[in-house]
């Protein structure tokens, strides 16, 4: 295993919004291959209760995008964006993130493929351990799906705002009441050659040993 190459891959798999190629069709087999890889991820109790809903129908994408934009507009208008200290990498990143998120909300209907990872079961009234088990059985697969897309020249972004209108999207797509949607991935080829590492808070500041707040 080429550890350096793998580390580069893992540390440069970015959320792709403004660099999604909105004109180039995505072959269905690339989505199917990526889902096959995703289903090798861990799953709680080997339940394999995961599902991936792929949306290519233009009318359905347009309606989902309309609901997403409605949720984004409300979120953006009432959000009080956190003010970070000058030494925090998020201080300079947030304006670009907001601009990028707005671009996606405005152009989501143009993205050729949506993929919605789902998991069997509901968590609204579940205990914390049950919630963790449900989400723990789909989130690793969803991340593997994103990595598999990257190896095929495809980009995406982990979005969740459509869940403000989860019931409406479920009705539109025929998703059963007993199934939980966990995200929406807009999928397209990405423009440009590669992605850089992001500026992050150093791991040492966020890692505690044996006791919360205790750093090595």
Beta strands, then each sheet from edge to edge (+ up, - down):
strand 1: 50-55
strand 2: 113-120
strand 3: 154-155
strand 4: 158-159
strand 5: 179-181
strand 6: 184-189
sheet 1: 1+ 2- 5+
sheet 2: 1+ 2- 6+ 3-
sheet 3: 1+ 2- 6+ 4-
end
